[in-house]
Amino acid sequence: MIDKIRLQPLVSLKNEFVVGYEALYKKEVLSEFPSATAIVEAIFQNYDFENRLYVNMTPNDAIDPNFAKDFLNKLYAMKISRKNIVLEVNENTDPGFIDLIKENLGLLRSRGVKIALDDFGTEYSTLSFLQELPVDIVKIDQKFVQMAPSSKKARSIMKFAVQVSHDLGCKVVAEGIETNEILDCVSDAGADIGQGYIFSAIEQKPSPFVSFCELLSGLVKPPMKACYCTC
């Protein structure tokens, strides 16, 4: 599994420090996507990862009544700091299980795990999910982010999302930042953190990703400050 995991940096838009990495899984078939527990276990079994790690929950994770307890037990057994884990729940998660999802996320959050609402703005249930779920971080979908330089509507929606999220005490991540123009737009909108192709994971190559195999080999080390792709 470890050879399919890549890391993408998340960068503070205030000081350009790398504040975390999202673990992305390279699927070979559409239905293949491991549990957040399996991703975390694979990473920490192989590498002493000290950065904040963002991991996607699967829809099955979100509605599994035992997920939160089992996940917390795994963190305890592996001596992983809960404050360095962010679990991302997607708006595609079945809203029919909202009570169960809230229970899972509430337990995780009460024990120090941060919760992020991913792809904000892609579904009709956007504001409902933001109101109902215990969320610390809102990730604005790249569709609005990438349209911002050329679309007044997209910029307005993005600013609205940032304002609402901040009013609710949430940090905001802008996904899909690929150009300086997009970077300027998300900064003007007040987003806290940026993620996307413009940020390189390492200085030695113009790529936003670094594989765990590269980290394990010792060939690369995650930087403290953001590097910018110029290609």
Protein Blocks (a to p, Z undefined) as FASTA:
>chain_A
ZZmpccdddddfklopafbdcdddddfbfklccdfklmmmmmmmmoccfbdcdddddfkl
mmmmklmmmmmmmmmmnopafklpccdddfkbcfklmmmmmmmmmmmmmnopacddehih
iamklmmmmmmpccfbdcddfklmmmmmmmmklmmmmmmmmmmmmmnopacddehiabfk
lmmmmmmnopabdcdjklcfbfkbccfbdcfklmmnomaccdfbdcddfZZ
